[in-house]
């Protein structure tokens, strides 16, 4: 095997190993605060490794070429006209094609695992009368079996109204209207979103969630917070002159704290813990 090919293979392996180490050792992303975040982070690591290998590899090749094939003193005229290197043409066509196919299929799998293939406008709620306990959880009696868990948890149902330039969160039956989103840690949340004017976007970096909020077309966003704390809600769709100030906060609390907040702010006197 030619020396150049051996060096190419060794450098490529070093780049791949170094990129994998960097993606696992360096913290580039915000805190992981939802069940979707680890799934998304898998895709980020794969794209980071591929991007790093391509960037460093191509940059190194360009720098090497500039030095190795620079015009030497006393040289006149153009360089050799080298054409029709079929193996090289096959290589630089096949490799990008394989990489793009892999990234596309893997991205589709991640998107599907995060629930992206579900209809955004699907709403399977059964609109029956709610008990006091059901209203306490902000739901309508819907429950969800969490994966790998034996406990059946109530789904927290919230309605989001986006407008220039604010987010308003309405808990069922209009009991609570809040400028902040309050949810209990570990419980699935089902949020029905609609815009009152132009297109907005609901984005929580720590949840790895970003979904457009569209006028006249309600969408459903499902997520499960996994870490208590306060996280920024940002409008990620240019919606007007004060778009940059359209922000809110999602407060992820322990279940007991969420119940206390709900009881304190609810307008229904019949709700009990």
C-alpha positions in Angstrom: 0.0 0.0 0.0 1.4 3.4 -0.9 2.7 5.6 1.9 0.2 8.3 1.1 -2.7 6.0 1.5 -1.4 4.7 4.9 -1.0 8.3 6.1 -4.6 9.1 4.9 -6.1 6.2 6.7 -4.2 7.0 9.9 -5.1 10.7 9.9 -8.8 9.8 9.2 -8.9 7.3 12.1 -7.3 9.9 14.4 -9.9 12.5 13.3 -12.7 10.1 14.0 -11.5 9.0 17.4 -10.7 12.6 18.4 -14.1 13.8 17.3 -15.9 11.0 19.2 -13.9 11.8 22.3 -14.7 15.5 22.0 -18.4 14.8 21.5 -18.5 12.7 24.7 -16.2 14.7 26.9 -17.0 18.3 26.0 -20.3 19.9 27.1 -21.7 21.9 24.2 -25.4 21.8 25.0 -27.7 23.2 27.7 -28.9 21.1 30.6 -30.9 18.0 29.9 -34.4 18.7 31.3 -36.9 16.6 29.3 -37.2 13.0 28.1 -36.7 14.2 24.5 -33.3 15.8 25.2 -31.1 12.6 25.4 -32.7 11.4 22.1 -31.9 14.7 20.4 -28.4 14.8 21.9 -27.6 11.4 20.2 -28.2 13.1 16.8 -26.1 16.1 17.8 -23.2 13.9 18.7 -23.3 12.0 15.4 -23.6 15.3 13.4 -20.7 16.8 15.5 -18.4 13.9 14.7 -19.2 14.0 11.0 -18.9 17.8 10.8 -15.6 17.8 12.7 -14.0 15.2 10.6 -15.1 16.9 7.4 -14.1 20.4 8.5 -10.7 19.5 10.0 -10.0 17.0 7.2 -10.8 19.4 4.3 -9.1 22.4 6.0 -6.0 20.3 6.6 -6.0 19.2 3.0 -6.3 22.7 1.7 -3.4 23.9 3.9 -1.3 21.0 2.9 -2.0 21.7 -0.8 -1.1 25.4 -0.4 2.2 24.5 1.1 3.2 21.4 -0.8 2.1 22.6 -4.3 3.0 26.2 -4.0 4.9 27.9 -6.8 8.6 27.4 -6.2 11.2 30.1 -7.1 12.2 30.0 -10.7 9.2 28.1 -11.8 7.4 29.4 -14.9 4.1 28.5 -16.5 1.2 26.4 -15.3 1.3 23.1 -13.5 0.6 19.7 -15.0 -2.9 19.2 -16.4 -4.1 16.0 -14.7 -7.5 14.7 -15.7 -9.7 11.7 -15.6 -8.9 10.1 -12.2 -11.8 7.7 -12.1 -11.2 6.2 -8.7 -10.9 9.7 -7.1 -14.1 10.8 -8.8 -16.0 7.7 -7.5 -14.6 8.2 -4.0 -15.6 11.9 -3.7 -19.1 11.1 -5.1 -19.8 7.9 -3.1 -18.6 9.1 0.3 -20.8 12.2 0.5 -23.7 10.2 -0.9 -23.3 7.5 1.9 -22.9 10.2 4.6 -26.0 12.1 3.5 -28.1 8.9 3.3 -27.0 7.8 6.7 -27.7 11.2 8.3 -31.1 11.3 6.6 -32.2 7.9 7.8 -30.8 8.5 11.3 -32.5 11.9 11.5 -35.8 10.3 10.5 -35.4 7.7 13.2 -34.7 10.4 15.9 -37.6 12.5 14.6 -39.9 9.5 14.9 -38.7 8.5 18.3 -39.4 12.1 19.5 -43.0 11.8 18.3 -42.6 13.9 15.2 -44.6 11.5 13.0 -47.7 12.0 15.0 -50.2 14.4 13.6 -49.6 17.8 15.1 -53.3 18.6 15.1 -54.4 15.3 16.6 -56.4 15.6 19.7 -57.7 12.4 21.3 -59.2 14.1 24.4 -62.6 12.7 25.4 -64.5 15.8 26.5 -66.3 14.5 29.6 -67.0 16.3 32.9 -63.9 16.5 35.1 -63.6 15.5 38.7 -62.0 17.8 41.2 -58.8 15.6 41.2 -58.7 15.7 37.4 -59.0 19.4 37.3 -56.3 19.6 40.0 -53.9 18.0 37.5 -55.0 20.4 34.8 -56.2 17.4 32.7 -59.4 15.8 31.6 -58.9 12.4 32.9 -56.4 11.2 30.3 -53.6 9.0 31.6 -50.4 7.8 30.0 -48.3 4.7 30.7 -44.7 5.9 30.9 -42.2 3.6 29.2 -40.5 1.1 31.5 -42.6 2.3 34.4 -45.5 0.5 36.2 -47.1 3.7 37.5 -49.8 5.3 35.4 -49.4 9.1 35.5 -52.0 11.7 34.7 -51.3 13.9 31.6 -51.0 17.6 32.4 -53.1 19.4 29.8 -52.3 23.0 29.0 -53.5 25.4 26.3 -50.9 27.9 24.9 -52.0 31.1 23.3 -49.2 33.0 21.5 -49.6 36.6 20.5 -47.5 39.7 19.8 -45.5 39.6 22.1 -46.4 37.2 24.9 -47.1 33.6 25.7 -50.3 32.8 27.8 -50.8 29.4 29.4 -54.4 28.4 30.1 -55.2 25.4 32.3 -58.4 23.6 31.4 -61.8 25.2 32.1 -60.1 28.6 32.4 -59.3 28.0 36.0 -55.8 29.4 35.6 -54.3 31.8 33.1 -50.6 32.4 33.6 -47.7 34.1 31.9 -45.5 31.2 33.1 -45.8 27.5 32.4 -45.9 25.4 35.6 -45.5 21.6 35.3 -44.6 18.8 37.7 -41.4 16.9 37.1 -41.7 13.4 35.7 -45.3 13.9 34.4 -46.2 13.9 30.7 -47.5 17.3 29.4 -49.8 17.7 26.5 -49.9 21.3 25.3 -52.4 22.5 22.7 -50.9 25.6 21.0 -52.5 28.3 18.8 -51.4 31.8 17.7 -53.8 34.7 17.9 -52.0 36.7 15.1 -48.9 35.7 13.3 -46.6 32.6 13.3 -44.7 32.2 16.5 -42.5 29.4 17.8 -42.3 27.7 21.3 -38.7 26.9 22.0 -37.2 25.5 25.3 -33.5 24.8 24.7 -33.2 22.6 27.8 -36.1 20.5 26.6 -34.7 20.3 23.0 -38.1 21.3 21.8 -39.1 23.8 19.2 -42.5 23.9 17.5 -44.2 26.6 15.4 -47.4 28.1 16.8 -49.6 28.8 13.8 -52.8 31.0 13.6 -55.9 29.1 12.7 -54.2 25.7 13.0 -53.9 24.3 16.5 -51.0 22.0 17.1 -50.3 19.5 19.9 -46.9 19.3 21.6 -46.1 16.4 24.0 -43.1 16.3 26.4 -42.1 15.1 29.9 -39.9 17.3 32.0 -37.2 15.4 33.9 -35.4 18.0 35.9 -36.7 20.7 38.3 -35.8 24.3 37.7 -36.7 27.4 35.7 -36.0 27.3 32.0 -36.5 30.0 29.4 -39.2 29.9 26.8 -38.2 31.7 23.6 -40.1 32.7 20.5 -37.9 31.3 17.7 -39.9 32.7 14.8 -39.5 36.3 13.7 -42.9 37.7 14.6 -42.5 41.5 14.6 -40.5 44.4 16.0 -40.4 43.2 19.6 -39.8 39.5 18.7 -36.5 39.5 20.7 -38.5 40.3 23.9 -41.1 37.6 23.5 -39.9 35.3 26.3 -41.4 33.4 29.2 -40.4 30.8 31.7 -41.3 27.1 32.3 -41.2 26.2 36.0 -40.6 22.5 36.5 -41.6 21.7 40.1 -41.9 18.7 42.4 -45.5 17.3 42.2 -46.4 18.6 45.7 -45.2 22.1 44.8 -47.1 22.0 41.5 -50.3 21.0 43.4 -49.8 23.8 45.9 -49.3 26.3 43.0 -52.4 25.0 41.2 -54.6 25.2 44.3 -53.4 28.7 45.1 -54.2 30.0 41.7 -57.3 28.0 40.8 -60.6 29.7 40.6 -62.5 26.5 41.4 -63.3 26.2 45.1 -64.0 22.4 44.9 -60.5 21.3 44.1 -58.8 19.3 46.8 -55.3 17.8 47.1 
